[in-house]
Amino acid sequence: MTLDLHGIIPPLVSPFTAAEEPDLEALRAEVRYHLDLGVHGLCVTGSTGDGQMLSVEDSVAIAEAAVKETAGRVPVVAGIIQDSTKEVIRYGKAIAATGVDALQVTPVHYLFQPDEDTTVAYYRRIADETGKPIVIYNVIPYALIPATTVARVLNEVPDVIGVKQSGGNIHQLADLLHMAPEGGKVFTAVDDLLYPSYLLGAQGAISATLTVVPELCLAQWDAVQRGDHKAALELHNKQLPVWRAIDGPNMTARIKAALALQGRDGGQPLSPLTPVSAAEREALRAALAAADVKLV
């Protein structure tokens, strides 16, 4: 199964009402916002979308709304963050029925790490049983999949089509790109180093900064593609303070506050995330203003 993922793929927030129900109208508005800017794909129910906190019903509702609103204009990837193969497949089958183009799947994220053969078998079974292309989401710090294992999964499991390399680890990303796995694409989620990630050969990005300031990230991607490294570096220096302002505890609450400062509705943070303080909000405002982002 072939799917052309590339470029700027923002991982959307999951808007919630005060009653902690998915706010699908707010989600659809965010989908439209990104599509109008010209993003190359969308990701829902990942860590920026509080995927680890979502029931299967909420995950399905969010994925279905995104697929319908996108209407085939760009690929939609849906995240799954669960702690057993059985649960990943349960979520995956339900989400696959919404028509998403691919599933983004973490390794199990609570403490224990399988060996290499088991990791390969894990992704093979998920791809086989869900019938969907898979993007590895390599983000879990205490279960980080080694670059050699990622390359093996990409090369040996045909329906694993890419990896989102996260965890703030440019070294892991560099090793993986050096191996040049032929079986899938490598996407960066090292937010403070998006520009050097592209120079190393990353074929796109799926990371939180793309959601907060997609216009800057699209402009940077385009600058790199045309070889305008002066513009790309200038955009890096605008993006970096924004990332520093959203990176930290309760990050999705910070991201939603950053959207609100732009007049975008990311909905309420889920409990028990701590609400954004006045000082954090002002830091977000200052970073966005310095990046020349339009504020309300």
Secondary structure, 3 states (H helix, E strand, C coil): CCCCCCEECCECCCCECCCCCECHHHHHHHHHHHHHHCCCCEEECCCCCCHHHCCHHHHHHHHHHHHHHHCCCCCEEEEECCCCHHHHHHHHHHHHCCCCCEEEECCCCCCCCCCHHHHHHHHHHHHHHHCCCEEEEECCHHHCCCHHHHHHHHHHCCCEEEEEECCCCHHHHHHHHHHCCCCCEEEECCHHHHHHHHHHCCCEECCHHHHHCHHHHHHHHHHHHCCCHHHHHHHHHHHHHHHHHHCCCCHHHHHHHHHHHCCCCCCCCCCCCCCCCHHHHHHHHHHHHHCCCCCC
